[in-house]
Amino acid sequence: MLRLLSFLLGLFIFPSVQGGIELNSRNQSSCVLQDAPRQCGSFCLTTLNPLLNHSRHIRKRLDEIKAGQTNLSMTTAHGQEDLKAGFDSRFKLAEEQHMAVNSEMQNKLQELVTKEDFVKSIQALQAKLDARLDRMEKLGTMKTTADANDELKNQEEHLKNRDEQISTLTTRIEAIEKTKSELSSQLSECRKSDDNLPDSCPIDSPNGIYQIKLRGLEPFKVPCATSPPGWTVIQRRIDGSEDFNRTWNDYKSGFGNVTGEFFIGLEKLHRMTEARPHELYIKLGMLNGSTGYAQYDDFKIGSEEEWYELKNLGIYSGEAGDALEYNKNQRFNTIDRSYDPAYQCAYQFGAWWHKACSYSKLNAKYYKDGKGSDGIQWGPFQHDDWSISLTFVEMMIRPKS
Protein backbone atom coordinates (compact mmCIF):
# COMPACT_ATOMS: atom_id res chain seq x y z
CA MET A 1 0.00 0.00 0.00
CA LEU A 2 2.88 2.38 0.92
CA ARG A 3 4.76 1.57 -2.24
CA LEU A 4 1.75 2.35 -4.34
CA LEU A 5 1.31 5.70 -2.65
CA SER A 6 5.05 6.53 -3.18
CA PHE A 7 4.82 5.66 -6.83
CA LEU A 8 1.75 7.81 -7.39
CA LEU A 9 3.33 10.71 -5.57
CA GLY A 10 6.46 10.45 -7.71
CA LEU A 11 4.38 10.54 -10.85
CA PHE A 12 2.69 13.67 -9.60
CA ILE A 13 5.85 15.52 -8.51
CA PHE A 14 8.21 14.61 -11.34
CA PRO A 15 6.23 16.17 -14.24
CA SER A 16 5.77 19.36 -12.25
CA VAL A 17 9.48 19.67 -11.66
CA GLN A 18 10.33 18.82 -15.17
CA GLY A 19 7.85 21.31 -16.57
CA GLY A 20 9.26 24.04 -14.40
CA ILE A 21 12.75 23.34 -15.46
CA GLU A 22 11.86 23.21 -19.09
CA LEU A 23 9.96 26.50 -18.86
CA ASN A 24 12.80 28.22 -17.24
CA SER A 25 15.21 26.90 -19.79
CA ARG A 26 13.19 28.48 -22.44
CA ASN A 27 12.87 31.80 -20.78
CA GLN A 28 16.10 32.10 -18.82
CA SER A 29 18.46 29.20 -18.38
CA SER A 30 18.23 25.45 -17.70
CA CYS A 31 18.74 23.90 -14.30
CA VAL A 32 19.73 20.28 -13.72
CA LEU A 33 18.81 18.93 -10.34
CA GLN A 34 21.86 16.84 -9.84
CA ASP A 35 23.25 19.46 -7.47
CA ALA A 36 20.33 21.70 -6.66
CA PRO A 37 22.12 24.44 -4.68
CA ARG A 38 24.77 24.99 -7.26
CA GLN A 39 23.09 23.98 -10.44
CA CYS A 40 19.55 25.26 -9.98
CA GLY A 41 20.09 28.41 -8.10
CA SER A 42 17.65 30.42 -6.07
CA PHE A 43 14.80 30.10 -8.55
CA CYS A 44 14.81 26.34 -8.54
CA LEU A 45 15.00 26.22 -4.79
CA THR A 46 12.20 28.67 -4.52
CA THR A 47 10.06 26.51 -6.75
CA LEU A 48 11.00 23.09 -5.37
CA ASN A 49 11.24 23.67 -1.63
CA PRO A 50 7.51 23.67 -0.97
CA LEU A 51 7.11 20.52 -2.99
CA LEU A 52 10.04 18.82 -1.29
CA ASN A 53 8.72 19.82 2.12
CA HIS A 54 5.29 18.54 1.20
CA SER A 55 6.83 15.30 -0.01
CA ARG A 56 8.78 14.87 3.17
CA HIS A 57 5.66 15.56 5.21
CA ILE A 58 3.75 12.97 3.27
CA ARG A 59 6.58 10.49 3.65
CA LYS A 60 6.61 11.10 7.40
CA ARG A 61 2.87 10.60 7.63
CA LEU A 62 3.18 7.43 5.57
CA ASP A 63 5.93 6.18 7.83
CA GLU A 64 3.83 7.00 10.88
CA ILE A 65 0.82 5.24 9.37
CA LYS A 66 2.95 2.23 8.52
CA ALA A 67 4.43 2.17 11.99
CA GLY A 68 0.94 2.51 13.55
CA GLN A 69 -0.34 -0.26 11.27
CA THR A 70 2.58 -2.43 12.28
CA ASN A 71 2.00 -1.67 15.94
CA LEU A 72 -1.71 -2.27 15.49
CA SER A 73 -1.02 -5.54 13.80
CA MET A 74 1.35 -6.51 16.53
CA THR A 75 -1.07 -5.33 19.22
CA THR A 76 -3.96 -7.10 17.56
CA ALA A 77 -1.92 -10.25 17.26
CA HIS A 78 -0.85 -10.01 20.89
CA GLY A 79 -4.46 -9.20 21.99
CA GLN A 80 -5.80 -12.14 20.07
CA GLU A 81 -3.18 -14.38 21.59
CA ASP A 82 -3.91 -13.00 25.07
CA LEU A 83 -7.65 -13.32 24.52
CA LYS A 84 -7.24 -16.83 23.24
CA ALA A 85 -4.93 -17.72 26.07
CA GLY A 86 -7.41 -16.26 28.63
CA PHE A 87 -10.34 -18.05 27.00
CA ASP A 88 -8.39 -21.32 26.93
CA SER A 89 -7.41 -20.82 30.57
CA ARG A 90 -11.01 -20.10 31.66
CA PHE A 91 -12.37 -22.96 29.60
CA LYS A 92 -9.82 -25.29 31.10
CA LEU A 93 -10.66 -24.05 34.62
CA ALA A 94 -14.41 -24.44 34.00
CA GLU A 95 -13.87 -27.90 32.62
CA GLU A 96 -11.77 -28.83 35.64
CA GLN A 97 -14.47 -27.45 38.00
CA HIS A 98 -17.20 -29.30 36.10
CA MET A 99 -15.23 -32.51 36.34
CA ALA A 100 -14.66 -31.92 40.06
CA VAL A 101 -18.34 -31.20 40.72
CA ASN A 102 -19.39 -34.17 38.63
CA SER A 103 -16.96 -36.37 40.54
CA GLU A 104 -18.27 -35.02 43.86
CA MET A 105 -21.89 -35.60 42.81
CA GLN A 106 -21.08 -39.13 41.80
CA ASN A 107 -19.35 -39.70 45.12
CA LYS A 108 -22.36 -38.25 46.98
CA LEU A 109 -24.78 -40.38 44.97
CA GLN A 110 -22.71 -43.45 45.58
CA GLU A 111 -22.55 -42.61 49.27
CA LEU A 112 -26.33 -42.21 49.43
CA VAL A 113 -26.87 -45.47 47.57
CA THR A 114 -24.47 -47.37 49.77
CA LYS A 115 -26.03 -45.85 52.93
CA GLU A 116 -29.67 -46.84 52.31
CA ASP A 117 -29.81 -48.69 55.62
CA PHE A 118 -28.52 -45.58 57.32
CA VAL A 119 -31.33 -43.55 55.76
CA LYS A 120 -33.88 -46.10 56.98
CA SER A 121 -32.42 -45.87 60.45
CA ILE A 122 -32.72 -42.09 60.33
CA GLN A 123 -36.36 -42.43 59.28
CA ALA A 124 -37.06 -44.86 62.12
CA LEU A 125 -35.40 -42.50 64.58
CA GLN A 126 -37.49 -39.65 63.18
CA ALA A 127 -40.68 -41.66 63.76
CA LYS A 128 -39.63 -42.39 67.34
CA LEU A 129 -38.85 -38.72 67.83
CA ASP A 130 -42.30 -37.74 66.57
CA ALA A 131 -43.93 -40.21 68.96
CA ARG A 132 -41.82 -38.85 71.77
CA LEU A 133 -42.87 -35.30 70.92
CA ASP A 134 -46.53 -36.34 70.98
CA ARG A 135 -45.99 -37.92 74.37
CA MET A 136 -44.31 -34.76 75.62
CA GLU A 137 -47.28 -32.68 74.45
CA LYS A 138 -49.65 -34.93 76.38
CA LEU A 139 -47.54 -34.65 79.48
CA GLY A 140 -47.88 -30.88 79.36
CA THR A 141 -45.72 -27.89 78.64
CA MET A 142 -42.33 -28.80 80.12
CA LYS A 143 -39.41 -26.49 79.46
CA THR A 144 -36.46 -28.64 80.51
CA THR A 145 -35.34 -32.23 80.43
CA ALA A 146 -35.34 -32.19 84.21
CA ASP A 147 -39.04 -31.32 84.17
CA ALA A 148 -39.70 -34.21 81.80
CA ASN A 149 -37.78 -36.61 84.01
CA ASP A 150 -39.70 -35.43 87.06
CA GLU A 151 -42.97 -35.88 85.23
CA LEU A 152 -41.97 -39.37 84.13
CA LYS A 153 -41.08 -40.23 87.70
CA ASN A 154 -44.44 -38.93 88.84
CA GLN A 155 -46.14 -41.01 86.17
CA GLU A 156 -44.24 -44.09 87.24
CA GLU A 157 -45.21 -43.45 90.86
CA HIS A 158 -48.82 -42.94 89.79
CA LEU A 159 -48.78 -46.19 87.84
CA LYS A 160 -47.29 -47.96 90.84
CA ASN A 161 -50.08 -46.63 93.03
CA ARG A 162 -52.63 -47.69 90.44
CA ASP A 163 -51.14 -51.18 90.38
CA GLU A 164 -51.46 -51.34 94.13
CA GLN A 165 -55.05 -50.14 93.93
CA ILE A 166 -55.80 -52.70 91.25
CA SER A 167 -54.27 -55.40 93.41
CA THR A 168 -56.38 -54.27 96.37
CA LEU A 169 -59.52 -54.16 94.22
CA THR A 170 -58.74 -57.58 92.85
CA THR A 171 -58.52 -58.92 96.39
CA ARG A 172 -61.81 -57.24 97.24
CA ILE A 173 -63.44 -58.63 94.12
CA GLU A 174 -62.29 -62.10 95.03
CA ALA A 175 -63.74 -61.61 98.51
CA ILE A 176 -66.99 -60.32 97.00
CA GLU A 177 -67.14 -63.27 94.64
CA LYS A 178 -66.66 -65.57 97.58
CA THR A 179 -69.38 -63.76 99.53
CA LYS A 180 -71.58 -63.83 96.46
CA SER A 181 -71.10 -67.57 96.18
CA GLU A 182 -71.98 -67.97 99.84
CA LEU A 183 -75.03 -65.74 99.48
CA SER A 184 -76.07 -67.67 96.41
CA SER A 185 -75.93 -70.85 98.42
CA GLN A 186 -77.90 -69.20 101.19
CA LEU A 187 -80.40 -67.88 98.64
CA SER A 188 -80.84 -71.39 97.28
CA GLU A 189 -81.50 -72.58 100.80
CA CYS A 190 -83.90 -69.70 101.35
CA ARG A 191 -85.72 -70.54 98.14
CA LYS A 192 -86.02 -74.07 99.31
CA SER A 193 -87.36 -72.66 102.55
CA ASP A 194 -89.66 -70.31 100.60
CA ASP A 195 -91.00 -73.27 98.74
CA ASN A 196 -91.92 -74.68 102.11
CA LEU A 197 -93.65 -71.46 103.24
CA PRO A 198 -97.42 -71.69 103.75
CA ASP A 199 -99.83 -69.77 101.51
CA SER A 200 -101.89 -68.59 104.50
CA CYS A 201 -101.59 -68.06 108.25
CA PRO A 202 -101.07 -71.17 110.39
CA ILE A 203 -104.13 -72.35 112.26
CA ASP A 204 -102.48 -73.46 115.49
CA SER A 205 -99.98 -70.59 115.93
CA PRO A 206 -100.29 -67.49 118.14
CA ASN A 207 -101.01 -64.01 116.88
CA GLY A 208 -98.13 -62.34 115.10
CA ILE A 209 -96.48 -61.42 111.78
CA TYR A 210 -95.81 -64.40 109.52
CA GLN A 211 -94.35 -64.82 106.07
CA ILE A 212 -96.39 -66.57 103.39
CA LYS A 213 -95.71 -67.43 99.74
CA LEU A 214 -98.18 -67.38 96.85
CA ARG A 215 -97.61 -68.92 93.45
CA GLY A 216 -96.01 -66.41 91.09
CA LEU A 217 -95.23 -63.88 93.84
CA GLU A 218 -92.33 -63.23 96.18
CA PRO A 219 -92.86 -64.11 99.87
CA PHE A 220 -94.50 -61.34 101.91
CA LYS A 221 -95.44 -60.71 105.51
CA VAL A 222 -98.97 -60.68 106.91
CA PRO A 223 -100.55 -60.29 110.35
CA CYS A 224 -102.08 -63.53 111.57
CA ALA A 225 -104.91 -63.64 114.15
CA THR A 226 -106.02 -66.51 116.36
CA SER A 227 -109.34 -65.08 117.47
CA PRO A 228 -110.85 -66.73 115.58
CA PRO A 229 -107.77 -68.90 114.75
CA GLY A 230 -106.00 -69.14 111.35
CA TRP A 231 -107.16 -65.85 109.90
CA THR A 232 -104.99 -63.63 107.65
CA VAL A 233 -105.64 -59.91 108.12
CA ILE A 234 -106.10 -58.21 104.72
CA GLN A 235 -107.20 -54.71 105.85
CA ARG A 236 -107.08 -52.76 109.11
CA ARG A 237 -108.35 -49.28 110.21
CA ILE A 238 -107.63 -48.37 113.82
CA ASP A 239 -106.34 -44.77 114.21
CA GLY A 240 -106.35 -42.92 110.88
CA SER A 241 -102.53 -43.00 110.60
CA GLU A 242 -102.63 -44.28 107.01
CA ASP A 243 -104.16 -42.48 104.03
CA PHE A 244 -106.61 -44.76 102.19
CA ASN A 245 -107.51 -42.20 99.52
CA ARG A 246 -105.16 -43.86 97.01
CA THR A 247 -104.80 -44.79 93.34
CA TRP A 248 -105.45 -48.02 91.48
CA ASN A 249 -101.80 -49.14 91.55
CA ASP A 250 -101.61 -48.64 95.31
CA TYR A 251 -104.67 -50.82 95.91
CA LYS A 252 -103.35 -53.37 93.44
CA SER A 253 -99.96 -53.76 95.17
CA GLY A 254 -100.95 -52.96 98.75
CA PHE A 255 -99.76 -50.26 101.15
CA GLY A 256 -99.34 -49.37 104.80
CA ASN A 257 -97.73 -51.11 107.75
CA VAL A 258 -98.70 -54.69 108.63
CA THR A 259 -98.29 -53.86 112.32
CA GLY A 260 -100.78 -50.96 112.03
CA GLU A 261 -103.10 -49.69 109.32
CA PHE A 262 -102.65 -51.31 105.90
CA PHE A 263 -104.25 -52.95 102.87
CA ILE A 264 -102.80 -56.27 101.62
CA GLY A 265 -103.33 -55.65 97.89
CA LEU A 266 -105.96 -56.76 95.37
CA GLU A 267 -103.54 -58.91 93.34
CA LYS A 268 -102.66 -60.99 96.41
CA LEU A 269 -106.33 -61.30 97.30
CA HIS A 270 -107.11 -62.50 93.80
CA ARG A 271 -104.39 -65.18 93.83
CA MET A 272 -105.29 -66.38 97.32
CA THR A 273 -109.03 -66.67 96.66
CA GLU A 274 -108.51 -68.15 93.18
CA ALA A 275 -106.19 -70.92 94.42
CA ARG A 276 -108.86 -72.28 96.80
CA PRO A 277 -112.10 -71.10 98.47
CA HIS A 278 -111.75 -68.67 101.36
CA GLU A 279 -113.96 -67.33 104.08
CA LEU A 280 -114.25 -63.60 104.81
CA TYR A 281 -114.52 -62.26 108.36
CA ILE A 282 -115.15 -58.54 109.10
CA LYS A 283 -114.83 -57.05 112.60
CA LEU A 284 -116.42 -53.64 113.21
CA GLY A 285 -116.31 -51.10 116.08
CA MET A 286 -117.70 -47.69 116.93
CA LEU A 287 -116.43 -44.94 119.18
CA ASN A 288 -119.02 -45.81 121.87
CA GLY A 289 -117.50 -49.28 122.20
CA SER A 290 -120.09 -51.19 120.20
CA THR A 291 -118.63 -54.11 118.18
CA GLY A 292 -119.95 -56.55 115.66
CA TYR A 293 -118.90 -58.89 112.89
CA ALA A 294 -120.05 -60.20 109.50
CA GLN A 295 -118.85 -63.48 107.99
CA TYR A 296 -119.14 -64.90 104.43
CA ASP A 297 -118.19 -68.49 103.70
CA ASP A 298 -117.07 -68.24 100.04
CA PHE A 299 -115.18 -65.04 99.29
CA LYS A 300 -113.59 -64.64 95.82
CA ILE A 301 -112.48 -61.75 93.57
CA GLY A 302 -111.46 -61.66 89.89
CA SER A 303 -108.23 -60.66 88.13
CA GLU A 304 -107.04 -57.18 87.24
CA GLU A 305 -108.44 -57.63 83.71
CA GLU A 306 -111.80 -58.11 85.44
CA TRP A 307 -111.26 -55.02 87.61
CA TYR A 308 -110.92 -57.33 90.65
CA GLU A 309 -114.64 -57.91 90.54
CA LEU A 310 -116.38 -59.15 93.70
CA LYS A 311 -117.33 -62.50 92.20
CA ASN A 312 -118.64 -64.39 95.20
CA LEU A 313 -119.44 -64.04 98.90
CA GLY A 314 -121.18 -67.26 99.85
CA ILE A 315 -123.49 -67.44 102.84
CA TYR A 316 -123.62 -64.58 105.34
CA SER A 317 -123.52 -65.07 109.10
CA GLY A 318 -122.89 -62.66 111.99
CA GLU A 319 -124.39 -59.90 114.12
CA ALA A 320 -123.45 -56.71 112.22
CA GLY A 321 -125.84 -57.35 109.35
CA ASP A 322 -125.18 -58.03 105.65
CA ALA A 323 -124.08 -54.85 103.94
CA LEU A 324 -121.95 -56.46 101.19
CA GLU A 325 -124.32 -58.72 99.24
CA TYR A 326 -125.60 -55.60 97.46
CA ASN A 327 -122.10 -55.09 96.03
CA LYS A 328 -121.70 -58.57 94.59
CA ASN A 329 -120.54 -58.70 90.93
CA GLN A 330 -119.38 -55.08 91.15
CA ARG A 331 -115.94 -53.96 89.97
CA PHE A 332 -113.46 -52.28 92.25
CA ASN A 333 -113.26 -48.47 91.89
CA THR A 334 -110.55 -46.00 92.90
CA ILE A 335 -110.18 -42.22 92.61
CA ASP A 336 -108.29 -42.57 89.30
CA ARG A 337 -110.17 -45.57 87.87
CA SER A 338 -113.93 -45.72 88.17
CA TYR A 339 -116.17 -48.18 86.31
CA ASP A 340 -119.31 -46.16 87.01
CA PRO A 341 -118.20 -42.51 86.86
CA ALA A 342 -121.79 -41.21 86.94
CA TYR A 343 -121.90 -41.66 90.73
CA GLN A 344 -118.20 -40.97 91.45
CA CYS A 345 -118.53 -42.91 94.67
CA ALA A 346 -114.77 -43.47 95.03
CA TYR A 347 -114.17 -39.69 95.13
CA GLN A 348 -116.61 -39.26 98.03
CA PHE A 349 -116.41 -42.55 99.91
CA GLY A 350 -113.05 -44.05 99.00
CA ALA A 351 -112.10 -47.14 97.01
CA TRP A 352 -114.58 -50.05 97.12
CA TRP A 353 -116.80 -52.41 95.12
CA HIS A 354 -119.29 -49.62 94.71
CA LYS A 355 -122.85 -49.90 93.42
CA ALA A 356 -124.54 -46.50 93.57
CA CYS A 357 -122.26 -45.89 96.58
CA SER A 358 -123.97 -48.87 98.37
CA TYR A 359 -124.35 -49.64 102.09
CA SER A 360 -120.75 -50.38 102.93
CA LYS A 361 -117.68 -48.16 102.60
CA LEU A 362 -114.81 -49.61 104.66
CA ASN A 363 -112.01 -47.65 102.87
CA ALA A 364 -113.61 -44.23 103.35
CA LYS A 365 -112.20 -41.32 105.33
CA TYR A 366 -111.32 -41.98 108.98
CA TYR A 367 -112.86 -39.76 111.67
CA LYS A 368 -111.41 -40.13 115.15
CA ASP A 369 -114.49 -38.60 116.75
CA GLY A 370 -116.71 -41.17 115.03
CA LYS A 371 -118.73 -38.57 113.15
CA GLY A 372 -118.83 -37.97 109.41
CA SER A 373 -121.35 -38.82 106.72
CA ASP A 374 -118.52 -39.60 104.28
CA GLY A 375 -116.63 -41.74 106.80
CA ILE A 376 -116.29 -45.50 107.34
CA GLN A 377 -119.74 -47.07 107.25
CA TRP A 378 -121.55 -50.43 107.51
CA GLY A 379 -125.25 -49.54 107.23
CA PRO A 380 -127.00 -52.29 109.26
CA PHE A 381 -124.45 -52.04 112.10
CA GLN A 382 -125.09 -48.26 112.35
CA HIS A 383 -128.86 -48.71 111.97
CA ASP A 384 -128.53 -46.64 108.81
CA ASP A 385 -127.41 -43.59 110.74
CA TRP A 386 -125.07 -42.10 108.14
CA SER A 387 -123.76 -39.46 110.50
CA ILE A 388 -121.86 -42.13 112.41
CA SER A 389 -118.38 -43.11 111.26
CA LEU A 390 -116.79 -46.37 112.42
CA THR A 391 -113.49 -46.15 114.28
CA PHE A 392 -112.40 -49.78 113.97
CA VAL A 393 -112.37 -52.19 110.98
CA GLU A 394 -110.48 -55.43 110.44
CA MET A 395 -111.02 -57.64 107.38
CA MET A 396 -109.60 -61.20 107.49
CA ILE A 397 -109.71 -64.31 105.29
CA ARG A 398 -108.77 -67.95 105.77
CA PRO A 399 -108.92 -71.03 103.56
CA LYS A 400 -112.27 -72.73 103.70
CA SER A 401 -112.03 -76.07 105.55
C-alpha positions in Angstrom: 0.0 0.0 0.0 2.9 2.4 0.9 4.8 1.6 -2.2 1.8 2.3 -4.3 1.3 5.7 -2.7 5.0 6.5 -3.2 4.8 5.7 -6.8 1.8 7.8 -7.4 3.3 10.7 -5.6 6.5 10.5 -7.7 4.4 10.5 -10.9 2.7 13.7 -9.6 5.8 15.5 -8.5 8.2 14.6 -11.3 6.2 16.2 -14.2 5.8 19.4 -12.3 9.5 19.7 -11.7 10.3 18.8 -15.2 7.9 21.3 -16.6 9.3 24.0 -14.4 12.7 23.3 -15.5 11.9 23.2 -19.1 10.0 26.5 -18.9 12.8 28.2 -17.2 15.2 26.9 -19.8 13.2 28.5 -22.4 12.9 31.8 -20.8 16.1 32.1 -18.8 18.5 29.2 -18.4 18.2 25.4 -17.7 18.7 23.9 -14.3 19.7 20.3 -13.7 18.8 18.9 -10.3 21.9 16.8 -9.8 23.2 19.5 -7.5 20.3 21.7 -6.7 22.1 24.4 -4.7 24.8 25.0 -7.3 23.1 24.0 -10.4 19.5 25.3 -10.0 20.1 28.4 -8.1 17.7 30.4 -6.1 14.8 30.1 -8.6 14.8 26.3 -8.5 15.0 26.2 -4.8 12.2 28.7 -4.5 10.1 26.5 -6.7 11.0 23.1 -5.4 11.2 23.7 -1.6 7.5 23.7 -1.0 7.1 20.5 -3.0 10.0 18.8 -1.3 8.7 19.8 2.1 5.3 18.5 1.2 6.8 15.3 0.0 8.8 14.9 3.2 5.7 15.6 5.2 3.7 13.0 3.3 6.6 10.5 3.7 6.6 11.1 7.4 2.9 10.6 7.6 3.2 7.4 5.6 5.9 6.2 7.8 3.8 7.0 10.9 0.8 5.2 9.4 2.9 2.2 8.5 4.4 2.2 12.0 0.9 2.5 13.5 -0.3 -0.3 11.3 2.6 -2.4 12.3 2.0 -1.7 15.9 -1.7 -2.3 15.5 -1.0 -5.5 13.8 1.4 -6.5 16.5 -1.1 -5.3 19.2 -4.0 -7.1 17.6 -1.9 -10.2 17.3 -0.9 -10.0 20.9 -4.5 -9.2 22.0 -5.8 -12.1 20.1 -3.2 -14.4 21.6 -3.9 -13.0 25.1 -7.7 -13.3 24.5 -7.2 -16.8 23.2 -4.9 -17.7 26.1 -7.4 -16.3 28.6 -10.3 -18.0 27.0 -8.4 -21.3 26.9 -7.4 -20.8 30.6 -11.0 -20.1 31.7 -12.4 -23.0 29.6 -9.8 -25.3 31.1 -10.7 -24.1 34.6 -14.4 -24.4 34.0 -13.9 -27.9 32.6 -11.8 -28.8 35.6 -14.5 -27.5 38.0 -17.2 -29.3 36.1 -15.2 -32.5 36.3 -14.7 -31.9 40.1 -18.3 -31.2 40.7 -19.4 -34.2 38.6 -17.0 -36.4 40.5 -18.3 -35.0 43.9 -21.9 -35.6 42.8 -21.1 -39.1 41.8 -19.4 -39.7 45.1 -22.4 -38.2 47.0 -24.8 -40.4 45.0 -22.7 -43.5 45.6 -22.6 -42.6 49.3 -26.3 -42.2 49.4 -26.9 -45.5 47.6 -24.5 -47.4 49.8 -26.0 -45.9 52.9 -29.7 -46.8 52.3 -29.8 -48.7 55.6 -28.5 -45.6 57.3 -31.3 -43.6 55.8 -33.9 -46.1 57.0 -32.4 -45.9 60.5 -32.7 -42.1 60.3 -36.4 -42.4 59.3 -37.1 -44.9 62.1 -35.4 -42.5 64.6 -37.5 -39.7 63.2 -40.7 -41.7 63.8 -39.6 -42.4 67.3 -38.8 -38.7 67.8 -42.3 -37.7 66.6 -43.9 -40.2 69.0 -41.8 -38.9 71.8 -42.9 -35.3 70.9 -46.5 -36.3 71.0 -46.0 -37.9 74.4 -44.3 -34.8 75.6 -47.3 -32.7 74.5 -49.7 -34.9 76.4 -47.5 -34.7 79.5 -47.9 -30.9 79.4 -45.7 -27.9 78.6 -42.3 -28.8 80.1 -39.4 -26.5 79.5 -36.5 -28.6 80.5 -35.3 -32.2 80.4 -35.3 -32.2 84.2 -39.0 -31.3 84.2 -39.7 -34.2 81.8 -37.8 -36.6 84.0 -39.7 -35.4 87.1 -43.0 -35.9 85.2 -42.0 -39.4 84.1 -41.1 -40.2 87.7 -44.4 -38.9 88.8 -46.1 -41.0 86.2 -44.2 -44.1 87.2 -45.2 -43.5 90.9 -48.8 -42.9 89.8 -48.8 -46.2 87.8 -47.3 -48.0 90.8 -50.1 -46.6 93.0 -52.6 -47.7 90.4 -51.1 -51.2 90.4 -51.5 -51.3 94.1 -55.1 -50.1 93.9 -55.8 -52.7 91.2 -54.3 -55.4 93.4 -56.4 -54.3 96.4 -59.5 -54.2 94.2 -58.7 -57.6 92.8 -58.5 -58.9 96.4 -61.8 -57.2 97.2 -63.4 -58.6 94.1 -62.3 -62.1 95.0 -63.7 -61.6 98.5 -67.0 -60.3 97.0 -67.1 -63.3 94.6 -66.7 -65.6 97.6 -69.4 -63.8 99.5 -71.6 -63.8 96.5 -71.1 -67.6 96.2 -72.0 -68.0 99.8 -75.0 -65.7 99.5 -76.1 -67.7 96.4 -75.9 -70.8 98.4 -77.9 -69.2 101.2 -80.4 -67.9 98.6 -80.8 -71.4 97.3 -81.5 -72.6 100.8 -83.9 -69.7 101.3 -85.7 -70.5 98.1 -86.0 -74.1 99.3 -87.4 -72.7 102.5 -89.7 -70.3 100.6 -91.0 -73.3 98.7 -91.9 -74.7 102.1 -93.6 -71.5 103.2 -97.4 -71.7 103.7 -99.8 -69.8 101.5 -101.9 -68.6 104.5 -101.6 -68.1 108.2 -101.1 -71.2 110.4 -104.1 -72.4 112.3 -102.5 -73.5 115.5 -100.0 -70.6 115.9 -100.3 -67.5 118.1 -101.0 -64.0 116.9 -98.1 -62.3 115.1 -96.5 -61.4 111.8 -95.8 -64.4 109.5 -94.4 -64.8 106.1 -96.4 -66.6 103.4 -95.7 -67.4 99.7 -98.2 -67.4 96.8 -97.6 -68.9 93.4 -96.0 -66.4 91.1 -95.2 -63.9 93.8 -92.3 -63.2 96.2 -92.9 -64.1 99.9 -94.5 -61.3 101.9 -95.4 -60.7 105.5 -99.0 -60.7 106.9 -100.5 -60.3 110.3 -102.1 -63.5 111.6 -104.9 -63.6 114.2 -106.0 -66.5 116.4 -109.3 -65.1 117.5 -110.8 -66.7 115.6 -107.8 -68.9 114.7 -106.0 -69.1 111.4 -107.2 -65.9 109.9 -105.0 -63.6 107.7 -105.6 -59.9 108.1 -106.1 -58.2 104.7 -107.2 -54.7 105.9 -107.1 -52.8 109.1 -108.3 -49.3 110.2 -107.6 -48.4 113.8 -106.3 -44.8 114.2 -106.4 -42.9 110.9 -102.5 -43.0 110.6 -102.6 -44.3 107.0 -104.2 -42.5 104.0 -106.6 -44.8 102.2 -107.5 -42.2 99.5 -105.2 -43.9 97.0 -104.8 -44.8 93.3 -105.5 -48.0 91.5 -101.8 -49.1 91.5 -101.6 -48.6 95.3 -104.7 -50.8 95.9 -103.4 -53.4 93.4 -100.0 -53.8 95.2 -100.9 -53.0 98.7 -99.8 -50.3 101.1 -99.3 -49.4 104.8 -97.7 -51.1 107.8 -98.7 -54.7 108.6 -98.3 -53.9 112.3 -100.8 -51.0 112.0 -103.1 -49.7 109.3 -102.6 -51.3 105.9 -104.2 -52.9 102.9 -102.8 -56.3 101.6 -103.3 -55.6 97.9 -106.0 -56.8 95.4 -103.5 -58.9 93.3 -102.7 -61.0 96.4 -106.3 -61.3 97.3 -107.1 -62.5 93.8 -104.4 -65.2 93.8 -105.3 -66.4 97.3 -109.0 -66.7 96.7 -108.5 -68.1 93.2 -106.2 -70.9 94.4 -108.9 -72.3 96.8 -112.1 -71.1 98.5 -111.8 -68.7 101.4 -114.0 -67.3 104.1 -114.3 -63.6 104.8 -114.5 -62.3 108.4 -115.1 -58.5 109.1 -114.8 -57.1 112.6 -116.4 -53.6 113.2 -116.3 -51.1 116.1 -117.7 -47.7 116.9 -116.4 -44.9 119.2 -119.0 -45.8 121.9 -117.5 -49.3 122.2 -120.1 -51.2 120.2 -118.6 -54.1 118.2 -119.9 -56.5 115.7 -118.9 -58.9 112.9 -120.0 -60.2 109.5 -118.8 -63.5 108.0 -119.1 -64.9 104.4 -118.2 -68.5 103.7 -117.1 -68.2 100.0 -115.2 -65.0 99.3 -113.6 -64.6 95.8 -112.5 -61.7 93.6 -111.5 -61.7 89.9 -108.2 -60.7 88.1 -107.0 -57.2 87.2 -108.4 -57.6 83.7 -111.8 -58.1 85.4 -111.3 -55.0 87.6 -110.9 -57.3 90.6 -114.6 -57.9 90.5 -116.4 -59.2 93.7 -117.3 -62.5 92.2 -118.6 -64.4 95.2 -119.4 -64.0 98.9 -121.2 -67.3 99.9 -123.5 -67.4 102.8 -123.6 -64.6 105.3 -123.5 -65.1 109.1 -122.9 -62.7 112.0 -124.4 -59.9 114.1 -123.4 -56.7 112.2 -125.8 -57.4 109.3 -125.2 -58.0 105.6 -124.1 -54.8 103.9 -121.9 -56.5 101.2 -124.3 -58.7 99.2 -125.6 -55.6 97.5 -122.1 -55.1 96.0 -121.7 -58.6 94.6 -120.5 -58.7 90.9 -119.4 -55.1 91.2 -115.9 -54.0 90.0 -113.5 -52.3 92.3 -113.3 -48.5 91.9 -110.5 -46.0 92.9 -110.2 -42.2 92.6 -108.3 -42.6 89.3 -110.2 -45.6 87.9 -113.9 -45.7 88.2 -116.2 -48.2 86.3 -119.3 -46.2 87.0 -118.2 -42.5 86.9 -121.8 -41.2 86.9 -121.9 -41.7 90.7 -118.2 -41.0 91.4 -118.5 -42.9 94.7 -114.8 -43.5 95.0 -114.2 -39.7 95.1 -116.6 -39.3 98.0 -116.4 -42.6 99.9 -113.1 -44.1 99.0 -112.1 -47.1 97.0 -114.6 -50.0 97.1 -116.8 -52.4 95.1 -119.3 -49.6 94.7 -122.9 -49.9 93.4 -124.5 -46.5 93.6 -122.3 -45.9 96.6 -124.0 -48.9 98.4 -124.3 -49.6 102.1 -120.7 -50.4 102.9 -117.7 -48.2 102.6 -114.8 -49.6 104.7 -112.0 -47.7 102.9 -113.6 -44.2 103.3 -112.2 -41.3 105.3 -111.3 -42.0 109.0 -112.9 -39.8 111.7 -111.4 -40.1 115.1 -114.5 -38.6 116.7 -116.7 -41.2 115.0 -118.7 -38.6 113.2 -118.8 -38.0 109.4 -121.3 -38.8 106.7 -118.5 -39.6 104.3 -116.6 -41.7 106.8 -116.3 -45.5 107.3 -119.7 -47.1 107.3 -121.6 -50.4 107.5 -125.2 -49.5 107.2 -127.0 -52.3 109.3 -124.5 -52.0 112.1 -125.1 -48.3 112.4 -128.9 -48.7 112.0 -128.5 -46.6 108.8 -127.4 -43.6 110.7 -125.1 -42.1 108.1 -123.8 -39.5 110.5 -121.9 -42.1 112.4 -118.4 -43.1 111.3 -116.8 -46.4 112.4 -113.5 -46.2 114.3 -112.4 -49.8 114.0 -112.4 -52.2 111.0 -110.5 -55.4 110.4 -111.0 -57.6 107.4 -109.6 -61.2 107.5 -109.7 -64.3 105.3 -108.8 -68.0 105.8 -108.9 -71.0 103.6 -112.3 -72.7 103.7 -112.0 -76.1 105.6 
